């Protein structure tokens, strides 16, 4: 898998802040037991650059409950509920 697993909220906050400082919008996508981590809820950040490109980051938050994942997300984000066209494992997106 090769992902860096975030275990503390401060780590997620620092990663988020560095992306923002580089003028990248960071989205945190929360998944319900995704295929690459079927035993966990997961949150994976994606960046959006000024050219309109999205890139999945190589870090991930893993936890046994969705609330535990939410508690590790960076502060100051707001939630967007799952949209009808989102793939099944997506639960919500945080901006």
C-alpha positions in Angstrom: 0.0 0.0 0.0 2.8 2.4 0.8 0.6 5.0 2.6 1.7 7.1 5.6 -0.8 6.5 8.3 -1.7 9.5 10.3 -2.3 8.7 14.0 -2.5 12.2 15.6 -4.7 15.2 14.7 -1.6 17.4 14.8 0.0 15.4 11.9 -3.1 15.9 9.8 -3.2 19.6 10.6 0.4 20.1 9.6 0.0 18.3 6.4 -3.1 20.3 5.6 -1.4 23.6 6.5 1.5 22.8 4.2 -0.8 22.2 1.3 -2.7 25.4 1.9 0.6 27.3 2.2 1.5 26.0 -1.3 -1.8 27.4 -2.7 -3.4 24.0 -3.0 -7.0 23.3 -1.9 -7.1 20.1 0.2 -10.2 17.9 0.4 -10.4 15.1 3.0 -12.6 12.2 1.6 -14.0 9.9 4.3 -14.6 6.3 3.2 -16.6 3.5 4.8 -14.3 0.4 4.7 -12.6 1.1 1.3 -11.1 -1.8 -0.7 -7.5 -0.8 0.2 -8.4 -0.8 4.0 -11.5 -2.9 4.3 -11.3 -3.3 8.1 -11.3 0.5 8.8 -13.0 3.8 8.1 -10.5 5.9 6.3 -9.9 9.6 5.4 -7.6 10.4 2.6 -6.6 13.9 1.5 -6.8 15.0 -2.1 -5.2 18.2 -3.4 -6.6 20.4 -6.1 -4.1 22.7 -7.9 -4.7 26.0 -9.8 -4.7 24.0 -13.1 -7.8 22.0 -12.1 -6.0 18.8 -11.3 -6.9 16.5 -8.4 -4.2 14.3 -6.8 -4.7 11.6 -4.2 -2.1 12.0 -1.4 -0.1 9.1 0.0 -1.3 9.7 3.6 -4.4 8.2 5.3 -6.2 8.3 8.6 -7.5 4.9 9.7 -9.9 4.2 12.6 -12.5 1.7 13.7 -15.3 4.3 13.8 -16.3 7.2 11.7 -16.2 9.5 14.7 -12.6 8.5 15.5 -11.7 9.4 11.9 -13.5 12.8 12.2 -11.6 13.6 15.4 -8.3 13.3 13.6 -9.2 15.6 10.7 -7.7 19.1 10.7 -9.6 21.8 12.5 -11.7 24.4 10.7 -13.1 22.2 8.0 -16.7 21.9 6.9 -18.5 18.7 5.8 -20.2 18.0 2.5 -22.5 15.0 2.6 -22.2 12.2 0.1 -23.6 13.1 -3.3 -25.7 10.8 -5.4 -22.9 10.2 -7.9 -20.2 9.4 -5.4 -18.9 5.9 -5.3 -20.2 3.6 -2.6 -17.4 3.8 0.0 -17.4 7.6 0.1 -19.3 8.8 3.2 -18.5 12.6 3.1 -15.9 15.2 2.1 -14.4 17.8 4.3 -13.1 21.1 3.0 
